[in-house]
Amino acid sequence: MNVMSAILKPYGILKTYIDGEKEKAVEAGRTVRQMMVDLGIPPEIVALVLVNDEPKPKDYILQDGDIVKLLAVIGGG
């Protein structure tokens, strides 16, 4: 059985949730929000979700081959 997957590319502080890696294969067929929770990324710190360079809601269901970029809320201080 072929497992469908998408590629997660977190930016900035979000990289720390995948051990500083540039990208990670994640399971397709789930929402962006479910993927974030599974990885321990608090959804409320993600300001922007881009799927294949298009803005998407956190309830978007990942498709096989999607490239998902997550950008964090920019913190001051």
N, C-alpha and C positions, 0 to 999 in steps of 0.2 A: 504494500500500500504506500502510495506517495504522499508524504506529509506536505501540506501547503505551508509556505512560509513567506514572511515579509521581512524587510531589513529595517531595523531601528537605528537611527543616527541622532543621538541626543547631542545637544550643544551646551557649552558652558558647564555650570555646576551639575547639570543632569548626567554628565558622563560619569560622575562618581557612583551613580547607581548601577552602572555596568562595569565596575572596576576600572574606570578610566579608559576603556576601549573606545574606538571610534565608531564601531557599529556592532550590532548583535542581531542574529537571526531570531525572529519571534514567530509564534504560531499565527497563521491566518485564520479567518473565520470567527474571530472574537473582536470585540470593540477595542478601540484605542484605550479607553478608560480601563477595561479589564486587563489589558496588557500592562498598563502603568502600575496598577495595583499588584499584579503578579510579580513585578520587578521591584516593588517597594517604592515606586516613585509617587509621591503625593500628587494626585491630579490637580489640586488647587495651586501648585507652584508652576504648572505648565501654562504659559501664556498663549502659545500658538502651536497648533498641530498642522504640519504640512504633509500631505500625502501626494507623492509624485509632483511636488512643488505647487500643489493647490491647497489652499486653506480648507480644513475639514473640521467638523465638530468632534468632540471626544467620544461621541456615540457612533462614529463611523466604523463600519465593520471592515476589518482588514481583509484584503484580497491577496491571492497568491502573487508574489512578485512586487507588491507595493514597496516603495521606499518612504519610510516615515521619519520625518524630522520633528524633533521636539525642542522648543525654545522656552527657557524658563522666564518667569517674571523677573524683571531686572530689579535687584535690590539695591538700595542706596546705603550710604553710611561709611 
